[in-house]
Each structure stands twice: as C-alpha cells, then as structure tokens.
Amino acid sequence: MRQPHVAGERLFVDCAGTTLEMIDGGRGEVLTAQLFVATLIAVRSST
C-alpha cells in the first residue's frame, strides 16, 4: 500500500503476528512475548 510522506517523518509499526516463547535463564521459566517490527522509511525514488 502506497503512503506518501516526507522521508523520516513517520515510523511504521506492526505486530509480526505469532507469539514467541523465551526461557528465563535465571529461573528457567517459559515466557511468552509478541514481536513488533518498526521501520523508519527514507527512500529516494525516481517515480
């Protein structure tokens, strides 16, 4: 989806979807977390 903007003006954030499992090294407890991805777009285009 095209979203016109000035380079560096907006930060795009999205949830990656799947929940991740991590093991706490100190306690051995299994923890769940959601992964978020952020992109600061600054692309020059000739179009």
C-alpha positions in Angstrom: 0.0 0.0 0.0 1.5 3.3 -1.0 1.6 6.0 1.7 3.2 9.3 0.5 5.2 11.0 3.2 8.4 13.0 3.8 11.5 10.8 4.4 12.0 10.2 8.1 8.7 11.8 9.0 6.8 8.6 10.0 7.6 5.4 11.9 5.6 2.4 10.7 5.0 -0.2 13.4 3.3 -3.6 13.0 2.8 -6.8 15.1 4.6 -9.8 13.5 1.6 -12.0 14.5 2.9 -15.2 16.1 3.6 -15.2 19.9 7.2 -16.2 20.8 8.4 -18.3 23.7 11.5 -17.4 25.6 13.2 -19.1 28.6 14.3 -17.0 31.5 17.9 -18.1 32.1 17.8 -17.4 35.8 14.6 -19.0 36.8 14.0 -21.5 33.9 10.5 -20.1 33.4 9.0 -20.1 29.9 7.8 -16.6 29.0 5.7 -15.5 26.0 6.1 -12.3 24.1 4.8 -10.6 21.0 7.2 -9.3 18.3 6.7 -5.8 17.0 8.6 -4.5 13.9 9.2 -0.8 13.3 10.6 0.8 10.1 11.6 4.4 9.6 11.4 4.9 5.9 13.7 7.2 4.0 13.8 6.1 0.4 14.5 8.2 -2.7 12.5 7.2 -5.7 12.6 8.5 -9.3 8.8 7.8 -9.7 
